[in-house]
Amino acid sequence: SWKRQQPGGGKPRAGADEEGDFVAEALLEREKNSAAGDDGVLKVVEVAREDPSEQNLEGLLRKVFGYDSFREGQLEAIQNVVAGESTVLVLPTGAGKSLCYQLPAMILPGLTLVVSPLLSLMVDQLRKLPAFLPGGLLASSQTSDEFHGTLRLLRAGEIKVLFVSPERFLNEEFLQIFGDTLPISLVVIDEAHCISEWSHNFRPSYLRLRASLLRRKLNIQCILAMTATATTQTLQEIVNALEIPSGNLIQTSQIRENLKLSISMSDNRLKDLMLLLKSPPFVNMRSIIVYCKFQTETDYVCKHLCDNNINAKSYHSGLLMKKRSRVQELFCSNKIRVVVATVAFGMGLDKSDVEGVIHYRLPESLEEYIQNVWTCSFRKLDVLEGMDGYHTVTFFLIQQHSIRFAVFHTAMALMNMQ
Ligand SMILES: Nc1ncnc2c1ncn2[C@@H]1O[C@H](COP(=O)(O)OP(=O)(O)OP(=O)(O)O)[C@@H](O)[C@H]1O
């Protein structure tokens, strides 16, 4: 049986930096929430392990996660992974990709390793693990004591899901942790589009994540690659790097019927943005994201809004982790109406009622646009069933000279999208 988890790898240290505090807080929160043991849960896990049929997996879904049924794509992905088949899962943001590794992690005998590009994402996902699934994370901001504390828990079998950054795979000491005594059943590559040099979020350290290396160094047989958006070219690179059989691609429709798109030509975007926010429909909206391209632009636009009595905060990767997390919290609890952000905002955002997205500048690519807007629109679908006409409005403020560029890129992307 899985034992109760200690706050993963040590106490928050005196004088810890902001990231250290952030990680320690998440681990302590998990400790508070974790359940000591429940025979009922162990029984449904055992049943699903012996026979991962739809019925038994649904039993586990209900008992542990409290949901009545699987969403589109989830059951197929879970059954693949439980059967040891590497899979690519392309589901829109908020569609429920995390469940597709959380549920198998309860069934599989070994560890589930989740590779994630941002510490904030790892912390968020660690927080959201069900109480019965003990997790931990290895982050570069941890002290040696914390690192060794997490190792102790891993070796004692007290961690079932371990979150790590892709950079870890460059580190021999990390690779040697695992082996016969600490087998890994599943590697999850979150935000898998970061593998592709063509994607809008390419991360060089993701290039290290190749099936051959994972097999050789960690004896990994099963990989689950997850992403919300990928062009054909990006998907091809993921499939090649991770050696995923072409039949094991699970992808649902990206079409969102609850989006209203509008475009406005503007020679003075700051003035027009103010006008937009002060007129219908935006003036009546409770939650709006304004996407900018540069960090300085984000701060500048935000200051301008605040100077004009609009309750706004800026968000970009140049801000300290704690500040970013605070802005996200304030936005999610509707304490601020407008977030002015770079693309750093959105990955992992779990807010079901974002009503408006304004693009202060055109997104660099169709993929980037989808990531920004789908974040908000998908979650509305659940609400839509009960409330007719509940839409997310997307507005582009564009300048004359950017049109030719946009038409070219959109045409290229459309040719390339699945
Ligand atoms: N079968 C289900 N029934 C109802 N709710 C579900 C189901 N599966 C997942 N959810 C809920 O949907 C929400 C979004 O799930 P999740 O965060 O896993 O999405 P995601 O696809 O990983 O998004 P992102 O791309 O932002 O990481 C969560 O609140 C989760 O609890």
The ligand as an ORCA input file, in Angstrom:
! r2SCAN-3c Opt
* xyz 0 1
  N     -13.930     13.102    -16.816
  C     -14.025     14.307    -16.251
  N     -15.215     14.772    -15.825
  C     -15.338     15.988    -15.261
  N     -14.302     16.825    -15.046
  C     -13.088     16.432    -15.451
  C     -12.874     15.160    -16.072
  N     -11.562     15.047    -16.358
  C     -10.968     16.182    -15.950
  N     -11.872     17.023    -15.400
  C     -11.625     18.380    -14.853
  O     -11.309     19.246    -15.933
  C     -10.450     20.296    -15.481
  C      -9.287     20.470    -16.420
  O      -8.475     19.323    -16.371
  P      -6.898     19.416    -16.626
  O      -6.285     20.508    -15.803
  O      -6.359     18.052    -16.477
  O      -6.892     19.850    -18.136
  P      -5.647     19.830    -19.095
  O      -6.107     19.277    -20.379
  O      -4.482     19.156    -18.431
  O      -5.368     21.371    -19.235
  P      -3.955     22.104    -19.485
  O      -3.701     22.042    -20.967
  O      -4.263     23.486    -18.969
  O      -2.904     21.407    -18.669
  C     -10.009     19.931    -14.077
  O     -10.741     20.713    -13.162
  C     -10.394     18.461    -13.953
  O     -10.658     18.107    -12.638
*
